Amino acid sequence: MPRALTQSTLAAGVRALARRDRDLAALAARNGLPPMWARRPGFPTLVHIVLEQQVSIVAARSLFRRVRAELGDMTPEQVARRGVLGLHRLGLTRQKASYCHALAHAVLDGSLSLSGIARGDDITGRSALLALRGIGPWSADIYYLMALRRPDVWPVGDLALAVARNERRLDAMAIGRGPTPVALLSGHAKATEKLRRTHGTQGNGRLAG
């Protein structure tokens, strides 16, 4: 089985990086370990991630819960049975309804095995996700990071992380040193709050799929 991030490995990683990066050392000393933000692997989580594309976490969560309640459960069978038009009538955009419907059929016809992706190597599994309509690099990365808890994933399309990176890069230029990945993470919360106020999009807002 591929390795997954746990509380103990997260703590060990933070300690190792804190020894190499003074920004993280100060952040860890002040705030402790970052949250895991773990989600249960499987079809419902992948649908939830599709709903989170380019909207706020709160809006996506509300829509997911409403659709799940209307369907009785968030399963491939229920989503496929409702159809694209039926999903659209529940509040999904036509595009996202089409994505979720196609995802349900991919699971049902066996062309997508989420259990196989969880057991397999990251390159093959990520390619399988990217082959699906509506699953771009951001969505695949978020699934690997939060559902499968892979330790070496960076969601390159995350809008808040991009803003944090740019802000930390400017700070680093002012003091004559390059920004570290950990320093970028320390700016993520600040960037997320700024995006929430200006765009209604939280840390899961993305620049691409």
C-alpha positions in Angstrom: 0.0 0.0 0.0 1.2 3.5 -0.7 2.2 5.5 2.3 -0.3 7.9 3.8 0.1 10.9 6.1 -0.7 10.3 9.7 -0.6 12.4 12.8 2.7 10.9 13.8 4.3 11.3 10.3 2.9 14.8 10.1 4.5 15.7 13.4 7.8 14.1 12.4 7.7 16.1 9.1 7.0 19.3 10.8 9.9 18.8 13.3 12.3 18.0 10.4 11.3 21.0 8.4 11.3 23.3 11.4 14.9 22.4 11.9 15.6 23.7 8.4 13.3 26.7 8.2 13.0 29.4 10.8 9.6 30.5 9.5 8.0 27.1 10.1 9.8 26.8 13.5 8.2 30.0 14.7 4.8 29.0 13.2 4.9 25.5 14.8 5.9 26.9 18.1 3.1 29.4 18.1 0.3 27.3 16.6 1.3 23.6 17.0 0.6 21.0 14.2 -1.6 22.0 11.3 -4.9 20.2 10.9 -5.1 17.1 8.8 -8.3 18.1 6.9 -8.8 14.4 6.1 -11.8 13.2 4.1 -13.1 9.7 3.6 -11.9 8.3 0.2 -14.6 7.3 -2.3 -17.2 8.5 -4.6 -19.0 11.1 -2.3 -15.7 12.9 -1.6 -14.9 13.1 -5.3 -18.3 14.5 -6.0 -17.9 17.0 -3.2 -14.5 18.1 -4.7 -16.2 18.7 -8.1 -18.8 20.9 -6.4 -16.0 22.9 -4.7 -14.5 24.0 -8.0 -14.5 27.8 -8.1 -16.9 28.3 -5.3 -16.6 28.7 -1.5 -16.2 25.8 0.9 -19.5 26.8 2.6 -21.5 27.0 -0.6 -20.2 23.6 -1.8 -20.9 21.9 1.5 -24.4 23.3 1.6 -25.1 22.1 -2.0 -23.6 18.7 -1.3 -25.7 18.1 1.8 -28.8 19.3 0.0 -28.3 17.0 -3.0 -27.4 14.0 -0.7 -30.5 14.5 1.3 -32.6 14.7 -1.9 -31.0 11.5 -3.3 -31.2 9.6 -0.1 -27.5 8.9 -0.3 -24.5 10.0 -2.4 -23.9 6.9 -4.4 -23.1 6.2 -8.0 -26.4 4.5 -8.5 -28.4 7.4 -7.1 -26.5 10.0 -9.1 -26.8 8.0 -12.3 -30.5 7.3 -11.8 -31.2 11.0 -11.3 -29.6 12.0 -14.6 -28.0 15.3 -15.7 -31.2 17.2 -15.8 -32.3 15.9 -12.5 -29.1 16.9 -10.8 -29.3 20.3 -12.4 -32.8 20.7 -10.9 -31.2 20.0 -7.5 -29.0 23.1 -7.9 -25.9 21.9 -9.7 -24.8 23.8 -12.8 -25.4 21.9 -16.0 -21.6 21.5 -16.3 -21.1 20.1 -12.8 -24.2 17.9 -13.2 -22.7 16.4 -16.3 -19.4 15.9 -14.6 -21.0 14.1 -11.6 -23.2 12.0 -13.8 -20.2 10.9 -15.9 -18.3 10.1 -12.8 -21.1 7.9 -11.5 -21.2 6.0 -14.8 -17.4 5.5 -14.8 -17.6 3.9 -11.3 -20.6 1.8 -12.3 -19.1 0.5 -15.5 -15.8 -0.3 -13.9 -13.7 2.1 -16.0 -12.9 3.9 -12.7 -11.9 2.0 -9.6 -11.4 4.3 -6.7 -10.3 1.4 -4.5 -7.7 0.6 -7.1 -6.5 4.2 -7.2 -6.1 4.1 -3.4 -4.0 1.0 -3.6 -2.0 1.9 -6.7 0.9 4.2 -7.4 0.2 7.9 -7.6 1.2 8.5 -11.3 -1.2 5.8 -12.6 -4.0 6.8 -10.3 -3.7 10.5 -11.0 -3.8 9.8 -14.7 -7.0 7.8 -14.3 -8.6 10.7 -12.5 -7.4 13.2 -15.0 -9.0 11.2 -17.8 -12.4 11.9 -16.4 -14.4 14.9 -17.6 -14.5 17.6 -14.9 -11.4 16.3 -13.0 -8.5 18.6 -13.6 -5.1 18.8 -11.8 -6.5 20.7 -8.8 -9.3 18.2 -8.2 -7.0 15.3 -8.5 -4.5 16.8 -6.2 -7.1 17.6 -3.6 -8.4 14.1 -3.7 -4.8 12.7 -3.2 -4.0 15.2 -0.5 -7.2 15.1 1.6 -8.8 11.7 0.9 -5.7 9.5 0.3 -3.5 11.7 2.5 -0.5 11.4 0.2 2.4 13.3 1.8 4.0 14.6 -1.4 1.2 16.4 -3.1 1.0 20.2 -3.8 -2.2 21.5 -5.3 -0.6 23.8 -7.8 -4.0 25.3 -9.0 -5.0 26.4 -5.5 -5.8 30.1 -5.7 -5.1 30.9 -2.0 -1.7 29.1 -2.1 -0.9 31.0 -5.3 -1.6 34.3 -3.6 0.4 33.3 -0.5 3.3 32.3 -2.7 3.3 35.7 -4.5 3.1 37.6 -1.2 5.9 35.5 0.4 8.0 35.9 -2.7 7.8 39.7 -2.4 8.7 39.5 1.3 11.7 37.3 0.4 12.9 39.7 -2.3 12.9 42.5 0.3 15.1 40.6 2.7 17.3 39.0 0.1 16.4 35.3 0.4 14.2 32.9 -1.5 10.8 31.8 -0.1 10.6 28.3 1.2 7.6 26.0 0.7 6.9 26.1 4.4 6.9 29.9 4.4 4.3 29.8 1.7 2.1 27.6 3.8 2.4 30.1 6.7 0.8 32.7 4.4 -2.0 30.5 3.3 -4.5 31.4 6.0 -4.0 35.1 5.4 -4.5 34.7 1.7 -7.5 32.5 2.2 -9.2 35.1 4.3 -8.4 37.8 1.7 -10.0 35.7 -1.0 -13.0 34.9 1.1 -13.7 38.6 1.5 -13.1 39.6 -2.1 -14.3 36.6 -4.1 -16.4 34.5 -1.7 -13.9 31.7 -2.4 -11.9 30.0 0.4 -8.7 27.9 0.3 -10.1 25.4 -2.1 -10.6 28.0 -4.8 -8.6 26.9 -7.8 -7.0 28.3 -10.9 -7.4 25.2 -12.9 -9.7 22.0 -12.9 
